[in-house]
Amino acid sequence: MLADRTQVTSDEELPRTGLPIERERTLSSPFVLDARYGTRCSTIVMIEHSGATLIAERRFDSNGVSTGESELALNA
């Protein structure tokens, strides 16, 4: 879900924040692909009932290409 680059297809569904409509389209997907402002990392935190926790992060460059991943396990 965090990697979803699908933009809103109907301009009527976009918020009216005062930004130009093209900018609103760019920012409408969960994963924002833009050279100046966009998704540079996606992080998830998973906590099991036992308390074991995993933090996983994936990093991206300005073209949306993965540049690395990190994981941290706590209380495992």
mmCIF file of the N, C-alpha and C atoms, coordinates in Angstrom:
data_MODEL
# 
_entry.id   MODEL 
# 
loop_
_atom_site.group_PDB 
_atom_site.id 
_atom_site.type_symbol 
_atom_site.label_atom_id 
_atom_site.label_alt_id 
_atom_site.label_comp_id 
_atom_site.label_asym_id 
_atom_site.label_entity_id 
_atom_site.label_seq_id 
_atom_site.pdbx_PDB_ins_code 
_atom_site.Cartn_x 
_atom_site.Cartn_y 
_atom_site.Cartn_z 
_atom_site.occupancy 
_atom_site.B_iso_or_equiv 
_atom_site.pdbx_formal_charge 
_atom_site.auth_seq_id 
_atom_site.auth_comp_id 
_atom_site.auth_asym_id 
_atom_site.auth_atom_id 
_atom_site.pdbx_PDB_model_num 
ATOM 1   N N  . MET A 1 1  ? 0.814   -1.187  0.000   1.00 0.00 ? 1  MET A N  1 
ATOM 2   C CA . MET A 1 1  ? 0.000   0.000   0.000   1.00 0.00 ? 1  MET A CA 1 
ATOM 3   C C  . MET A 1 1  ? 0.864   1.260   0.000   1.00 0.00 ? 1  MET A C  1 
ATOM 4   N N  . LEU A 1 2  ? 1.987   1.228   0.716   1.00 0.00 ? 2  LEU A N  1 
ATOM 5   C CA . LEU A 1 2  ? 2.836   2.420   0.764   1.00 0.00 ? 2  LEU A CA 1 
ATOM 6   C C  . LEU A 1 2  ? 3.517   2.699   -0.575  1.00 0.00 ? 2  LEU A C  1 
ATOM 7   N N  . ALA A 1 3  ? 3.631   1.688   -1.424  1.00 0.00 ? 3  ALA A N  1 
ATOM 8   C CA . ALA A 1 3  ? 4.280   1.861   -2.720  1.00 0.00 ? 3  ALA A CA 1 
ATOM 9   C C  . ALA A 1 3  ? 3.297   2.234   -3.831  1.00 0.00 ? 3  ALA A C  1 
ATOM 10  N N  . ASP A 1 4  ? 2.033   2.411   -3.489  1.00 0.00 ? 4  ASP A N  1 
ATOM 11  C CA . ASP A 1 4  ? 0.993   2.720   -4.479  1.00 0.00 ? 4  ASP A CA 1 
ATOM 12  C C  . ASP A 1 4  ? 1.216   4.108   -5.082  1.00 0.00 ? 4  ASP A C  1 
ATOM 13  N N  . ARG A 1 5  ? 1.474   4.143   -6.372  1.00 0.00 ? 5  ARG A N  1 
ATOM 14  C CA . ARG A 1 5  ? 1.732   5.408   -7.074  1.00 0.00 ? 5  ARG A CA 1 
ATOM 15  C C  . ARG A 1 5  ? 0.525   5.876   -7.888  1.00 0.00 ? 5  ARG A C  1 
ATOM 16  N N  . THR A 1 6  ? -0.623  5.232   -7.670  1.00 0.00 ? 6  THR A N  1 
ATOM 17  C CA . THR A 1 6  ? -1.836  5.574   -8.400  1.00 0.00 ? 6  THR A CA 1 
ATOM 18  C C  . THR A 1 6  ? -2.373  6.918   -7.939  1.00 0.00 ? 6  THR A C  1 
ATOM 19  N N  . GLN A 1 7  ? -2.518  7.836   -8.883  1.00 0.00 ? 7  GLN A N  1 
ATOM 20  C CA . GLN A 1 7  ? -3.042  9.152   -8.566  1.00 0.00 ? 7  GLN A CA 1 
ATOM 21  C C  . GLN A 1 7  ? -4.562  9.163   -8.708  1.00 0.00 ? 7  GLN A C  1 
ATOM 22  N N  . VAL A 1 8  ? -5.196  10.075  -8.002  1.00 0.00 ? 8  VAL A N  1 
ATOM 23  C CA . VAL A 1 8  ? -6.647  10.253  -8.115  1.00 0.00 ? 8  VAL A CA 1 
ATOM 24  C C  . VAL A 1 8  ? -6.962  10.583  -9.571  1.00 0.00 ? 8  VAL A C  1 
ATOM 25  N N  . THR A 1 9  ? -7.976  9.924   -10.130 1.00 0.00 ? 9  THR A N  1 
ATOM 26  C CA . THR A 1 9  ? -8.286  10.118  -11.547 1.00 0.00 ? 9  THR A CA 1 
ATOM 27  C C  . THR A 1 9  ? -9.307  11.221  -11.790 1.00 0.00 ? 9  THR A C  1 
ATOM 28  N N  . SER A 1 10 ? -10.049 11.595  -10.773 1.00 0.00 ? 10 SER A N  1 
ATOM 29  C CA . SER A 1 10 ? -11.074 12.621  -10.936 1.00 0.00 ? 10 SER A CA 1 
ATOM 30  C C  . SER A 1 10 ? -10.675 13.882  -10.169 1.00 0.00 ? 10 SER A C  1 
ATOM 31  N N  . ASP A 1 11 ? -10.545 14.984  -10.876 1.00 0.00 ? 11 ASP A N  1 
ATOM 32  C CA . ASP A 1 11 ? -10.168 16.241  -10.228 1.00 0.00 ? 11 ASP A CA 1 
ATOM 33  C C  . ASP A 1 11 ? -11.167 16.649  -9.152  1.00 0.00 ? 11 ASP A C  1 
ATOM 34  N N  . GLU A 1 12 ? -12.419 16.207  -9.266  1.00 0.00 ? 12 GLU A N  1 
ATOM 35  C CA . GLU A 1 12 ? -13.430 16.539  -8.266  1.00 0.00 ? 12 GLU A CA 1 
ATOM 36  C C  . GLU A 1 12 ? -13.124 15.889  -6.913  1.00 0.00 ? 12 GLU A C  1 
ATOM 37  N N  . GLU A 1 13 ? -12.342 14.794  -6.922  1.00 0.00 ? 13 GLU A N  1 
ATOM 38  C CA . GLU A 1 13 ? -11.988 14.099  -5.684  1.00 0.00 ? 13 GLU A CA 1 
ATOM 39  C C  . GLU A 1 13 ? -10.797 14.730  -4.972  1.00 0.00 ? 13 GLU A C  1 
ATOM 40  N N  . LEU A 1 14 ? -10.104 15.630  -5.628  1.00 0.00 ? 14 LEU A N  1 
ATOM 41  C CA . LEU A 1 14 ? -8.917  16.248  -5.043  1.00 0.00 ? 14 LEU A CA 1 
ATOM 42  C C  . LEU A 1 14 ? -9.310  17.315  -4.022  1.00 0.00 ? 14 LEU A C  1 
ATOM 43  N N  . PRO A 1 15 ? -8.491  17.483  -2.985  1.00 0.00 ? 15 PRO A N  1 
ATOM 44  C CA . PRO A 1 15 ? -8.785  18.556  -2.026  1.00 0.00 ? 15 PRO A CA 1 
ATOM 45  C C  . PRO A 1 15 ? -8.537  19.915  -2.665  1.00 0.00 ? 15 PRO A C  1 
ATOM 46  N N  . ARG A 1 16 ? -9.110  20.914  -2.108  1.00 0.00 ? 16 ARG A N  1 
ATOM 47  C CA . ARG A 1 16 ? -8.901  22.290  -2.581  1.00 0.00 ? 16 ARG A CA 1 
ATOM 48  C C  . ARG A 1 16 ? -8.040  23.012  -1.553  1.00 0.00 ? 16 ARG A C  1 
ATOM 49  N N  . THR A 1 17 ? -6.726  22.884  -1.711  1.00 0.00 ? 17 THR A N  1 
ATOM 50  C CA . THR A 1 17 ? -5.794  23.456  -0.740  1.00 0.00 ? 17 THR A CA 1 
ATOM 51  C C  . THR A 1 17 ? -5.188  24.770  -1.204  1.00 0.00 ? 17 THR A C  1 
ATOM 52  N N  . GLY A 1 18 ? -5.492  25.162  -2.428  1.00 0.00 ? 18 GLY A N  1 
ATOM 53  C CA . GLY A 1 18 ? -4.897  26.372  -2.980  1.00 0.00 ? 18 GLY A CA 1 
ATOM 54  C C  . GLY A 1 18 ? -3.719  26.093  -3.897  1.00 0.00 ? 18 GLY A C  1 
ATOM 55  N N  . LEU A 1 19 ? -3.288  24.834  -3.949  1.00 0.00 ? 19 LEU A N  1 
ATOM 56  C CA . LEU A 1 19 ? -2.207  24.458  -4.871  1.00 0.00 ? 19 LEU A CA 1 
ATOM 57  C C  . LEU A 1 19 ? -2.767  24.326  -6.277  1.00 0.00 ? 19 LEU A C  1 
ATOM 58  N N  . PRO A 1 20 ? -1.915  24.484  -7.286  1.00 0.00 ? 20 PRO A N  1 
ATOM 59  C CA . PRO A 1 20 ? -2.372  24.241  -8.664  1.00 0.00 ? 20 PRO A CA 1 
ATOM 60  C C  . PRO A 1 20 ? -2.862  22.793  -8.805  1.00 0.00 ? 20 PRO A C  1 
ATOM 61  N N  . ILE A 1 21 ? -3.829  22.586  -9.680  1.00 0.00 ? 21 ILE A N  1 
ATOM 62  C CA . ILE A 1 21 ? -4.464  21.276  -9.835  1.00 0.00 ? 21 ILE A CA 1 
ATOM 63  C C  . ILE A 1 21 ? -3.453  20.183  -10.197 1.00 0.00 ? 21 ILE A C  1 
ATOM 64  N N  . GLU A 1 22 ? -2.454  20.499  -11.012 1.00 0.00 ? 22 GLU A N  1 
ATOM 65  C CA . GLU A 1 22 ? -1.437  19.513  -11.381 1.00 0.00 ? 22 GLU A CA 1 
ATOM 66  C C  . GLU A 1 22 ? -0.644  19.074  -10.147 1.00 0.00 ? 22 GLU A C  1 
ATOM 67  N N  . ARG A 1 23 ? -0.367  19.991  -9.246  1.00 0.00 ? 23 ARG A N  1 
ATOM 68  C CA . ARG A 1 23 ? 0.349   19.669  -8.006  1.00 0.00 ? 23 ARG A CA 1 
ATOM 69  C C  . ARG A 1 23 ? -0.528  18.791  -7.111  1.00 0.00 ? 23 ARG A C  1 
ATOM 70  N N  . GLU A 1 24 ? -1.815  19.096  -7.040  1.00 0.00 ? 24 GLU A N  1 
ATOM 71  C CA . GLU A 1 24 ? -2.746  18.271  -6.267  1.00 0.00 ? 24 GLU A CA 1 
ATOM 72  C C  . GLU A 1 24 ? -2.766  16.843  -6.803  1.00 0.00 ? 24 GLU A C  1 
ATOM 73  N N  . ARG A 1 25 ? -2.733  16.700  -8.129  1.00 0.00 ? 25 ARG A N  1 
ATOM 74  C CA . ARG A 1 25 ? -2.703  15.354  -8.728  1.00 0.00 ? 25 ARG A CA 1 
ATOM 75  C C  . ARG A 1 25 ? -1.444  14.610  -8.306  1.00 0.00 ? 25 ARG A C  1 
ATOM 76  N N  . THR A 1 26 ? -0.295  15.297  -8.380  1.00 0.00 ? 26 THR A N  1 
ATOM 77  C CA . THR A 1 26 ? 0.986   14.692  -8.014  1.00 0.00 ? 26 THR A CA 1 
ATOM 78  C C  . THR A 1 26 ? 0.970   14.205  -6.572  1.00 0.00 ? 26 THR A C  1 
ATOM 79  N N  . LEU A 1 27 ? 0.364   14.982  -5.686  1.00 0.00 ? 27 LEU A N  1 
ATOM 80  C CA . LEU A 1 27 ? 0.367   14.656  -4.259  1.00 0.00 ? 27 LEU A CA 1 
ATOM 81  C C  . LEU A 1 27 ? -0.750  13.704  -3.842  1.00 0.00 ? 27 LEU A C  1 
ATOM 82  N N  . SER A 1 28 ? -1.585  13.261  -4.791  1.00 0.00 ? 28 SER A N  1 
ATOM 83  C CA . SER A 1 28 ? -2.766  12.472  -4.446  1.00 0.00 ? 28 SER A CA 1 
ATOM 84  C C  . SER A 1 28 ? -2.490  10.989  -4.201  1.00 0.00 ? 28 SER A C  1 
ATOM 85  N N  . SER A 1 29 ? -1.333  10.488  -4.569  1.00 0.00 ? 29 SER A N  1 
ATOM 86  C CA . SER A 1 29 ? -1.058  9.060   -4.368  1.00 0.00 ? 29 SER A CA 1 
ATOM 87  C C  . SER A 1 29 ? -0.344  8.837   -3.036  1.00 0.00 ? 29 SER A C  1 
ATOM 88  N N  . PRO A 1 30 ? -0.475  7.632   -2.460  1.00 0.00 ? 30 PRO A N  1 
ATOM 89  C CA . PRO A 1 30 ? 0.242   7.339   -1.221  1.00 0.00 ? 30 PRO A CA 1 
ATOM 90  C C  . PRO A 1 30 ? 1.759   7.479   -1.380  1.00 0.00 ? 30 PRO A C  1 
ATOM 91  N N  . PHE A 1 31 ? 2.296   7.029   -2.516  1.00 0.00 ? 31 PHE A N  1 
ATOM 92  C CA . PHE A 1 31 ? 3.716   7.187   -2.822  1.00 0.00 ? 31 PHE A CA 1 
ATOM 93  C C  . PHE A 1 31 ? 3.823   8.363   -3.785  1.00 0.00 ? 31 PHE A C  1 
ATOM 94  N N  . VAL A 1 32 ? 4.396   9.452   -3.315  1.00 0.00 ? 32 VAL A N  1 
ATOM 95  C CA . VAL A 1 32 ? 4.489   10.668  -4.124  1.00 0.00 ? 32 VAL A CA 1 
ATOM 96  C C  . VAL A 1 32 ? 5.808   10.640  -4.888  1.00 0.00 ? 32 VAL A C  1 
ATOM 97  N N  . LEU A 1 33 ? 5.708   10.678  -6.218  1.00 0.00 ? 33 LEU A N  1 
ATOM 98  C CA . LEU A 1 33 ? 6.887   10.660  -7.074  1.00 0.00 ? 33 LEU A CA 1 
ATOM 99  C C  . LEU A 1 33 ? 7.081   12.050  -7.659  1.00 0.00 ? 33 LEU A C  1 
ATOM 100 N N  . ASP A 1 34 ? 8.092   12.753  -7.150  1.00 0.00 ? 34 ASP A N  1 
ATOM 101 C CA . ASP A 1 34 ? 8.376   14.107  -7.596  1.00 0.00 ? 34 ASP A CA 1 
ATOM 102 C C  . ASP A 1 34 ? 9.837   14.399  -7.256  1.00 0.00 ? 34 ASP A C  1 
ATOM 103 N N  . ALA A 1 35 ? 10.540  15.064  -8.151  1.00 0.00 ? 35 ALA A N  1 
ATOM 104 C CA . ALA A 1 35 ? 11.965  15.322  -7.944  1.00 0.00 ? 35 ALA A CA 1 
ATOM 105 C C  . ALA A 1 35 ? 12.234  16.254  -6.767  1.00 0.00 ? 35 ALA A C  1 
ATOM 106 N N  . ARG A 1 36 ? 11.347  17.216  -6.532  1.00 0.00 ? 36 ARG A N  1 
ATOM 107 C CA . ARG A 1 36 ? 11.576  18.189  -5.458  1.00 0.00 ? 36 ARG A CA 1 
ATOM 108 C C  . ARG A 1 36 ? 10.960  17.776  -4.129  1.00 0.00 ? 36 ARG A C  1 
ATOM 109 N N  . TYR A 1 37 ? 9.779   17.189  -4.174  1.00 0.00 ? 37 TYR A N  1 
ATOM 110 C CA . TYR A 1 37 ? 9.062   16.816  -2.954  1.00 0.00 ? 37 TYR A CA 1 
ATOM 111 C C  . TYR A 1 37 ? 8.367   15.501  -3.221  1.00 0.00 ? 37 TYR A C  1 
ATOM 112 N N  . GLY A 1 38 ? 8.780   14.474  -2.550  1.00 0.00 ? 38 GLY A N  1 
ATOM 113 C CA . GLY A 1 38 ? 8.150   13.182  -2.772  1.00 0.00 ? 38 GLY A CA 1 
ATOM 114 C C  . GLY A 1 38 ? 8.523   12.205  -1.686  1.00 0.00 ? 38 GLY A C  1 
ATOM 115 N N  . THR A 1 39 ? 8.072   10.980  -1.842  1.00 0.00 ? 39 THR A N  1 
ATOM 116 C CA . THR A 1 39 ? 8.352   9.940   -0.870  1.00 0.00 ? 39 THR A CA 1 
ATOM 117 C C  . THR A 1 39 ? 9.825   9.579   -0.934  1.00 0.00 ? 39 THR A C  1 
ATOM 118 N N  . ARG A 1 40 ? 10.500  9.679   0.201   1.00 0.00 ? 40 ARG A N  1 
ATOM 119 C CA . ARG A 1 40 ? 11.915  9.320   0.268   1.00 0.00 ? 40 ARG A CA 1 
ATOM 120 C C  . ARG A 1 40 ? 12.150  8.104   1.160   1.00 0.00 ? 40 ARG A C  1 
ATOM 121 N N  . CYS A 1 41 ? 11.146  7.769   1.966   1.00 0.00 ? 41 CYS A N  1 
ATOM 122 C CA . CYS A 1 41 ? 11.235  6.532   2.738   1.00 0.00 ? 41 CYS A CA 1 
ATOM 123 C C  . CYS A 1 41 ? 9.832   6.083   3.144   1.00 0.00 ? 41 CYS A C  1 
ATOM 124 N N  . SER A 1 42 ? 9.709   4.792   3.342   1.00 0.00 ? 42 SER A N  1 
ATOM 125 C CA . SER A 1 42 ? 8.473   4.190   3.833   1.00 0.00 ? 42 SER A CA 1 
ATOM 126 C C  . SER A 1 42 ? 8.847   3.346   5.041   1.00 0.00 ? 42 SER A C  1 
ATOM 127 N N  . THR A 1 43 ? 8.145   3.542   6.129   1.00 0.00 ? 43 THR A N  1 
ATOM 128 C CA . THR A 1 43 ? 8.464   2.851   7.378   1.00 0.00 ? 43 THR A CA 1 
ATOM 129 C C  . THR A 1 43 ? 7.226   2.139   7.912   1.00 0.00 ? 43 THR A C  1 
ATOM 130 N N  . ILE A 1 44 ? 7.425   0.905   8.354   1.00 0.00 ? 44 ILE A N  1 
ATOM 131 C CA . ILE A 1 44 ? 6.337   0.183   9.018   1.00 0.00 ? 44 ILE A CA 1 
ATOM 132 C C  . ILE A 1 44 ? 6.824   -0.252  10.395  1.00 0.00 ? 44 ILE A C  1 
ATOM 133 N N  . VAL A 1 45 ? 5.895   -0.330  11.327  1.00 0.00 ? 45 VAL A N  1 
ATOM 134 C CA . VAL A 1 45 ? 6.167   -0.822  12.670  1.00 0.00 ? 45 VAL A CA 1 
ATOM 135 C C  . VAL A 1 45 ? 5.173   -1.950  12.929  1.00 0.00 ? 45 VAL A C  1 
ATOM 136 N N  . MET A 1 46 ? 5.696   -3.121  13.226  1.00 0.00 ? 46 MET A N  1 
ATOM 137 C CA . MET A 1 46 ? 4.846   -4.276  13.522  1.00 0.00 ? 46 MET A CA 1 
ATOM 138 C C  . MET A 1 46 ? 5.088   -4.697  14.965  1.00 0.00 ? 46 MET A C  1 
ATOM 139 N N  . ILE A 1 47 ? 4.016   -4.784  15.731  1.00 0.00 ? 47 ILE A N  1 
ATOM 140 C CA . ILE A 1 47 ? 4.106   -5.179  17.138  1.00 0.00 ? 47 ILE A CA 1 
ATOM 141 C C  . ILE A 1 47 ? 3.250   -6.422  17.342  1.00 0.00 ? 47 ILE A C  1 
ATOM 142 N N  . GLU A 1 48 ? 3.875   -7.486  17.808  1.00 0.00 ? 48 GLU A N  1 
ATOM 143 C CA . GLU A 1 48 ? 3.165   -8.729  18.081  1.00 0.00 ? 48 GLU A CA 1 
ATOM 144 C C  . GLU A 1 48 ? 2.556   -8.674  19.483  1.00 0.00 ? 48 GLU A C  1 
ATOM 145 N N  . HIS A 1 49 ? 1.608   -9.551  19.734  1.00 0.00 ? 49 HIS A N  1 
ATOM 146 C CA . HIS A 1 49 ? 0.978   -9.620  21.055  1.00 0.00 ? 49 HIS A CA 1 
ATOM 147 C C  . HIS A 1 49 ? 2.016   -9.866  22.148  1.00 0.00 ? 49 HIS A C  1 
ATOM 148 N N  . SER A 1 50 ? 3.097   -10.556 21.813  1.00 0.00 ? 50 SER A N  1 
ATOM 149 C CA . SER A 1 50 ? 4.155   -10.859 22.786  1.00 0.00 ? 50 SER A CA 1 
ATOM 150 C C  . SER A 1 50 ? 4.992   -9.630  23.128  1.00 0.00 ? 50 SER A C  1 
ATOM 151 N N  . GLY A 1 51 ? 4.838   -8.562  22.337  1.00 0.00 ? 51 GLY A N  1 
ATOM 152 C CA . GLY A 1 51 ? 5.639   -7.361  22.547  1.00 0.00 ? 51 GLY A CA 1 
ATOM 153 C C  . GLY A 1 51 ? 6.818   -7.256  21.596  1.00 0.00 ? 51 GLY A C  1 
ATOM 154 N N  . ALA A 1 52 ? 7.100   -8.334  20.869  1.00 0.00 ? 52 ALA A N  1 
ATOM 155 C CA . ALA A 1 52 ? 8.183   -8.284  19.876  1.00 0.00 ? 52 ALA A CA 1 
ATOM 156 C C  . ALA A 1 52 ? 7.816   -7.244  18.823  1.00 0.00 ? 52 ALA A C  1 
ATOM 157 N N  . THR A 1 53 ? 8.775   -6.408  18.491  1.00 0.00 ? 53 THR A N  1 
ATOM 158 C CA . THR A 1 53 ? 8.531   -5.296  17.574  1.00 0.00 ? 53 THR A CA 1 
ATOM 159 C C  . THR A 1 53 ? 9.542   -5.320  16.441  1.00 0.00 ? 53 THR A C  1 
ATOM 160 N N  . LEU A 1 54 ? 9.070   -5.063  15.234  1.00 0.00 ? 54 LEU A N  1 
ATOM 161 C CA . LEU A 1 54 ? 9.946   -4.948  14.075  1.00 0.00 ? 54 LEU A CA 1 
ATOM 162 C C  . LEU A 1 54 ? 9.682   -3.598  13.420  1.00 0.00 ? 54 LEU A C  1 
ATOM 163 N N  . ILE A 1 55 ? 10.749  -2.851  13.210  1.00 0.00 ? 55 ILE A N  1 
ATOM 164 C CA . ILE A 1 55 ? 10.675  -1.589  12.475  1.00 0.00 ? 55 ILE A CA 1 
ATOM 165 C C  . ILE A 1 55 ? 11.436  -1.805  11.172  1.00 0.00 ? 55 ILE A C  1 
ATOM 166 N N  . ALA A 1 56 ? 10.768  -1.603  10.061  1.00 0.00 ? 56 ALA A N  1 
ATOM 167 C CA . ALA A 1 56 ? 11.389  -1.797  8.746   1.00 0.00 ? 56 ALA A CA 1 
ATOM 168 C C  . ALA A 1 56 ? 11.225  -0.529  7.925   1.00 0.00 ? 56 ALA A C  1 
ATOM 169 N N  . GLU A 1 57 ? 12.308  -0.112  7.283   1.00 0.00 ? 57 GLU A N  1 
ATOM 170 C CA . GLU A 1 57 ? 12.270  1.105   6.478   1.00 0.00 ? 57 GLU A CA 1 
ATOM 171 C C  . GLU A 1 57 ? 12.909  0.851   5.121   1.00 0.00 ? 57 GLU A C  1 
ATOM 172 N N  . ARG A 1 58 ? 12.294  1.386   4.085   1.00 0.00 ? 58 ARG A N  1 
ATOM 173 C CA . ARG A 1 58 ? 12.819  1.317   2.718   1.00 0.00 ? 58 ARG A CA 1 
ATOM 174 C C  . ARG A 1 58 ? 13.039  2.755   2.252   1.00 0.00 ? 58 ARG A C  1 
ATOM 175 N N  . ARG A 1 59 ? 14.225  3.037   1.693   1.00 0.00 ? 59 ARG A N  1 
ATOM 176 C CA . ARG A 1 59 ? 14.584  4.384   1.244   1.00 0.00 ? 59 ARG A CA 1 
ATOM 177 C C  . ARG A 1 59 ? 14.552  4.476   -0.287  1.00 0.00 ? 59 ARG A C  1 
ATOM 178 N N  . PHE A 1 60 ? 14.232  5.677   -0.792  1.00 0.00 ? 60 PHE A N  1 
ATOM 179 C CA . PHE A 1 60 ? 14.096  5.905   -2.233  1.00 0.00 ? 60 PHE A CA 1 
ATOM 180 C C  . PHE A 1 60 ? 14.813  7.180   -2.638  1.00 0.00 ? 60 PHE A C  1 
ATOM 181 N N  . ASP A 1 61 ? 15.282  7.212   -3.895  1.00 0.00 ? 61 ASP A N  1 
ATOM 182 C CA . ASP A 1 61 ? 15.844  8.448   -4.426  1.00 0.00 ? 61 ASP A CA 1 
ATOM 183 C C  . ASP A 1 61 ? 14.731  9.282   -5.059  1.00 0.00 ? 61 ASP A C  1 
ATOM 184 N N  . SER A 1 62 ? 15.087  10.417  -5.658  1.00 0.00 ? 62 SER A N  1 
ATOM 185 C CA . SER A 1 62 ? 14.076  11.320  -6.216  1.00 0.00 ? 62 SER A CA 1 
ATOM 186 C C  . SER A 1 62 ? 13.355  10.748  -7.426  1.00 0.00 ? 62 SER A C  1 
ATOM 187 N N  . ASN A 1 63 ? 13.859  9.638   -7.992  1.00 0.00 ? 63 ASN A N  1 
ATOM 188 C CA . ASN A 1 63 ? 13.187  8.968   -9.102  1.00 0.00 ? 63 ASN A CA 1 
ATOM 189 C C  . ASN A 1 63 ? 12.302  7.819   -8.631  1.00 0.00 ? 63 ASN A C  1 
ATOM 190 N N  . GLY A 1 64 ? 12.218  7.618   -7.316  1.00 0.00 ? 64 GLY A N  1 
ATOM 191 C CA . GLY A 1 64 ? 11.391  6.548   -6.779  1.00 0.00 ? 64 GLY A CA 1 
ATOM 192 C C  . GLY A 1 64 ? 12.059  5.192   -6.785  1.00 0.00 ? 64 GLY A C  1 
ATOM 193 N N  . VAL A 1 65 ? 13.366  5.151   -7.019  1.00 0.00 ? 65 VAL A N  1 
ATOM 194 C CA . VAL A 1 65 ? 14.110  3.893   -7.052  1.00 0.00 ? 65 VAL A CA 1 
ATOM 195 C C  . VAL A 1 65 ? 14.602  3.570   -5.640  1.00 0.00 ? 65 VAL A C  1 
ATOM 196 N N  . SER A 1 66 ? 14.409  2.338   -5.219  1.00 0.00 ? 66 SER A N  1 
ATOM 197 C CA . SER A 1 66 ? 14.842  1.919   -3.891  1.00 0.00 ? 66 SER A CA 1 
ATOM 198 C C  . SER A 1 66 ? 16.356  2.037   -3.768  1.00 0.00 ? 66 SER A C  1 
ATOM 199 N N  . THR A 1 67 ? 16.814  2.656   -2.675  1.00 0.00 ? 67 THR A N  1 
ATOM 200 C CA . THR A 1 67 ? 18.252  2.830   -2.452  1.00 0.00 ? 67 THR A CA 1 
ATOM 201 C C  . THR A 1 67 ? 18.748  2.044   -1.243  1.00 0.00 ? 67 THR A C  1 
ATOM 202 N N  . GLY A 1 68 ? 17.856  1.379   -0.539  1.00 0.00 ? 68 GLY A N  1 
ATOM 203 C CA . GLY A 1 68 ? 18.279  0.582   0.601   1.00 0.00 ? 68 GLY A CA 1 
ATOM 204 C C  . GLY A 1 68 ? 17.151  0.273   1.548   1.00 0.00 ? 68 GLY A C  1 
ATOM 205 N N  . GLU A 1 69 ? 17.418  -0.654  2.449   1.00 0.00 ? 69 GLU A N  1 
ATOM 206 C CA . GLU A 1 69 ? 16.441  -1.063  3.453   1.00 0.00 ? 69 GLU A CA 1 
ATOM 207 C C  . GLU A 1 69 ? 17.150  -1.262  4.780   1.00 0.00 ? 69 GLU A C  1 
ATOM 208 N N  . SER A 1 70 ? 16.422  -1.021  5.866   1.00 0.00 ? 70 SER A N  1 
ATOM 209 C CA . SER A 1 70 ? 16.924  -1.262  7.214   1.00 0.00 ? 70 SER A CA 1 
ATOM 210 C C  . SER A 1 70 ? 15.832  -1.923  8.030   1.00 0.00 ? 70 SER A C  1 
ATOM 211 N N  . GLU A 1 71 ? 16.249  -2.784  8.960   1.00 0.00 ? 71 GLU A N  1 
ATOM 212 C CA . GLU A 1 71 ? 15.301  -3.413  9.893   1.00 0.00 ? 71 GLU A CA 1 
ATOM 213 C C  . GLU A 1 71 ? 15.893  -3.363  11.288  1.00 0.00 ? 71 GLU A C  1 
ATOM 214 N N  . LEU A 1 72 ? 15.011  -3.206  12.247  1.00 0.00 ? 72 LEU A N  1 
ATOM 215 C CA . LEU A 1 72 ? 15.401  -3.205  13.654  1.00 0.00 ? 72 LEU A CA 1 
ATOM 216 C C  . LEU A 1 72 ? 14.389  -4.034  14.417  1.00 0.00 ? 72 LEU A C  1 
ATOM 217 N N  . ALA A 1 73 ? 14.877  -5.068  15.106  1.00 0.00 ? 73 ALA A N  1 
ATOM 218 C CA . ALA A 1 73 ? 14.006  -5.928  15.913  1.00 0.00 ? 73 ALA A CA 1 
ATOM 219 C C  . ALA A 1 73 ? 14.187  -5.573  17.377  1.00 0.00 ? 73 ALA A C  1 
ATOM 220 N N  . LEU A 1 74 ? 13.094  -5.404  18.095  1.00 0.00 ? 74 LEU A N  1 
ATOM 221 C CA . LEU A 1 74 ? 13.127  -5.083  19.509  1.00 0.00 ? 74 LEU A CA 1 
ATOM 222 C C  . LEU A 1 74 ? 12.316  -6.113  20.285  1.00 0.00 ? 74 LEU A C  1 
ATOM 223 N N  . ASN A 1 75 ? 12.767  -6.468  21.479  1.00 0.00 ? 75 ASN A N  1 
ATOM 224 C CA . ASN A 1 75 ? 12.057  -7.410  22.341  1.00 0.00 ? 75 ASN A CA 1 
ATOM 225 C C  . ASN A 1 75 ? 11.803  -8.743  21.649  1.00 0.00 ? 75 ASN A C  1 
ATOM 226 N N  . ALA A 1 76 ? 12.705  -9.142  20.760  1.00 0.00 ? 76 ALA A N  1 
ATOM 227 C CA . ALA A 1 76 ? 12.504  -10.386 19.997  1.00 0.00 ? 76 ALA A CA 1 
ATOM 228 C C  . ALA A 1 76 ? 12.798  -11.600 20.842  1.00 0.00 ? 76 ALA A C  1 
# 
